[in-house]
């Protein structure tokens, strides 16, 4: 096997099968022409082949050029949006840490343990924010996405001052993700920290512990996907029909199970209301009603706002 054969084979290993034959012929032809030109100028054939392949460079880089794939994680088209969003989202990380610190202190932990637990929680949240934000932008980069690509090249008509309803603002994105992060933190914290305890001294959770077998993990997964959706929406830069559909699906996936659980009295832990209000009837009924009304109201607002902004942008 010649150097050319090895070089071509290395290049083609990263090329999809349906494109290999054409690139194989094209690459071999260009190598052969370049080698022949050097030989005609008096160069040794072996040396000429080596020099040509050296000038072509790393075959993996050449394969990426053939496929027009970027060799960077996040390129200039999305880098500024990624940096702005990540730098602001990282300010959310201390919030769960502070919550854990306060809860630990109220639970009787030493100040050192509480501080260490708070710092660890904040660090984990920051790592998760950085990872998922970067992952979303990297996927968008690999798919060739650029902010505003769906509406073509940038023109003065797309200046943000013309209509703020057509843009996805950084502030809205950050506050939404912050709300989701705090909500997730409270869901986990209520499991082990509560204002009331049973006869054994164990904390009484607000939510029914049986929900952890399926419903709470499923709802948590929807909330995580919603946070990822907010990053994608900001990266795209404006509402589209696809984003409105995804927003509708995510809201329904969260709202329908939540409303159903509340309507059949499976959302809350009865012992918590017994300890807090001395009964499990009227107080739970009121709490379930509030959850149903608020959940439906928020879903209608979120879904309607998304489709309204799509219509405005058109």
Secondary structure as UniProt FT lines:
FT   HELIX           3..12
FT   TURN            13..14
FT   HELIX           17..40
FT   TURN            41..42
FT   HELIX           45..56
FT   HELIX           59..67
FT   HELIX           76..89
FT   HELIX           90..92
FT   HELIX           93..106
FT   TURN            107..108
FT   HELIX           111..142
FT   TURN            143..144
FT   TURN            147..148
FT   HELIX           149..151
FT   HELIX           156..158
FT   HELIX           160..162
FT   HELIX           164..166
FT   HELIX           170..192
FT   TURN            199..200
FT   HELIX           209..213
FT   HELIX           215..236
FT   HELIX           241..263
FT   TURN            264..265
FT   HELIX           270..277
FT   HELIX           282..313
//
